[in-house]
Amino acid sequence: MAKKIIVIGSGIGGLASALRMRAKGFDVTLVEKHPDLGGRARVFKKNKFIYDGGPTVITAPYLFDELFLLFNKKISDYVKIVPLDLWYRFVFNDGKTFDYNGDDKAMEEQVKKFSSKDFIGYKNLVNFTKKIFDKGFTDLSDRPFNNLIFMLKQVPALLKLKSYKSVYSLVSNYISNEKLRRVFSMHPLLVGGNPFSTTSIYTLILFEYTGSSSKVFMFFYQNYIKAFSFHS
């Protein structure tokens, strides 16, 4: 008889965990307090309006592909993922705007629109956050931090990457224009963090957004959550 597993919460993490354990042959029960799946990514209706409960973009679609491949299925058979040309538009109180996307030339124009002298600092910031991305995401994102010795071994590298600074503080080391500082410090907000207090390790998101191969996609999470039910 298969071992029984209970997963509490049907957010992206809960759904992914349930699917991975189901693929390993466990008898999985998913518990959710809402009448629909998705957690922060749920889509719900209220007073004839449709609301997104949370995220509407993804930066690593291959992670979603993996879950479908566990059951020999293709995500493209269920969901259409669309690359975005414009990711964000920042509107400041003086009416100025900053259009954020993954095109190097466009980003150069946007940065220089606010401060030409900060463009070099911006490029240096991206190069530094690549080191953070390589360590924080490539090396550590799939490693469980349940071993004290393993965690302690990471301390020297994290200190070298200035993890003791906040995101805003690290960005300010490279960029002097206050508006640009806020633009390139906003990424912790995507995970509910405060740029002024969240560790600078989270600038790995900045590199993921602005690296040479960066791309942001959008799809309707409602369709994605439905697609996740392909293997109940």
N, C-alpha and C positions, 0 to 999 in steps of 0.2 A: 504493500500500500504506500502511495506517495506521501511524503511528509507534508503536513499542512502548514501554510504560511499565511499570515494576515498582514496586509499592508494598509496602514491608516492614512488616508488622504489621497485624492486622485489628481494631484497636481502633476506637472511634467515629471518630476522626480518619482512620485509614487507610481505613476503609470509605467514609467521606464523600468523601475524596480520590479513591478509585478510581471511585466512582460519577460524580463530577463530570467526571473525565477520560474515562470511558466515554461519557458523554452528549455530549462534544465530539468523539467519533469515534476516540479513541485505542484501541489494542489493549492492554488492561490485564491484567497478571498480579498477583494478590495473594498474597503469601508470608506464611505464619503458622506458627510453630513448634508451636503446640498443635493437637490434632486437631479443635478446634472454633473458631468465629469469636467475636470480641467483645473480646479483650484484657482490660482490667480489668472490662469489662461482661459477660464471659462467664459462663455458667451451667454448672456441671459437677457430676458425681456422684462420690461417694467413699464406699465402705462403706455403700451404700444410702441415703445422705443427699444432698440437693441443696443446693448452695452458690451464692450470688451472689458473683462474683469482685470486684465493686465497686459502682458506683452503682445505685440503684433509683428515683431521682427525677429529674425534669427540670423546668427552670424556663422554657424557651423552646421549646415544641413546634413553633413555626413553622419553626425551623431544620430539624427533621426532615421537616416537610411539604414544604419546598423540594426535598429529595432525591427524594422520590417524584414530585413534579410535573415533575422533569426528564424523566421517562419517561411522563408523562401518566397517572400513577396516583395514588390516594388512600391515604394511610396508614390511614384509617379502614376500608378494605377488608381490612386485614391485622392491625391492632393496635387494641385498645380502651385509650384513655388515660383514666384516672380521676382527677379532682381530689381532693386530700386535704384533709380538715378539720383534722386534727392532723398537723403536719409532724414535730415532735420533742418528746420529753419529757425534760427534763434532770432527773436525780435526784442530789441532793447528799448528802454523807456524813451530814448531820444529818436526812435524810429528806424535806426540802423538795423540791418539784418545780416546774418551770417548763414550761408547755405553750406551744410556739411554733407560731403559725399566722399567716395573713394577715389576720385580722379585727381592725380597729382597736380596737373596744371590748374584745375579748377580750385583746388585747395590753396595753391600758391596765390592765386588771384584774390581769394577770400581773405587770407591772412594779411596780404599786403594792402588790402583795402582799409584795414584797421591800423597796421603798423608795418612798414617795409622792413624796418630794422629787426623785427621779431621773426622774420621768416627763417633766418639761419638758426635761431633758437628753437623754432618749431621743428626743423629738420633734426637738430641734435636731440630734441626731446623724443621724437619718434625712434631714432636710433637707440636711445637709452631704453625706451620701453620695450624694444625688441628683446633686449637681454632679460627684462622682467618676464616677458611672454615666454621666452624659451625655458626659463626656470619655473615660473609659476604655473604655466599651462602645459607645455610640452613635457616637462620632467615630472611634475607633481600632481597634475589634475586628476590622474587616475590612481593615485597612491593613497591608501587609507592612513590617516594620521593617528593610529592607535598604538604606535610603538615609540616610547619616549626616546630611545637611543637614536632611532631614525630621525625623529623631529629635531633633536639636538644637533645632528650632523648638518642640518639645513641652515642653522643659525648664521654661520660665517658668510655663506652666499647671500642670504637675505639681508644681512647688515651691509654687505658690499653694494647691494642694490638699493640701499637707502630705504628699507622697509619701515624704519622708525619715523620717516616723514609722512605727513598726510598727502593725499593726492594733490590738493591745492598747493601745498608747500613745495612739492617736487616740481609741479608745472611752473610755479613762480620762479624757480631757479633758472628756468630757460626763457621765460616769456615775461615781458614787463608791462604790456598793455593789459589793463584790468579786464576789459571785455573778452579778450582772447584767453586770458587765464580762466575765466568762467566757462568759456566754450570747451576748453580742453580739460577741464576738471569735472565735467558733468557726469562722466561715465559711471561712478558709483551709484548714482541715482537709479540706474537700471536694475540694480540689485537691492535697492532700499537703503543705500549707504549715504552718509553725509560727506561730501568732498573735503570738508574742513577737518574731519576727524578720522575718516577711513584711511587705513594704511595704503601707502603708495603702491603696494603690490597690485592693487586694483587698476593701476594704469596699464596693465596688460590688456585691458579692454580697449584702451586708446590705440595700442599698436594693432590689435585685431581689427579695429575700424579703419586705420590709416596706413597699414602696411601695404607693400607693393601688390600683394595678392588679395587685398581685402575686398569683401563684397557683402552687402547686407541684402537679405531677402525678406519678402513679405508673403504671407499667405493667411487665409482666414483660419484662425485657430479652431473655430467651430467645426470646420470640415476636418481639420487635423485630429481633433479629439474623437470625432466620429470614426475616422479611419483607424484610430488606435483600438477600436472595439472589434477589429476584423478577426481577432482571435480571443474569444471570450472563454 
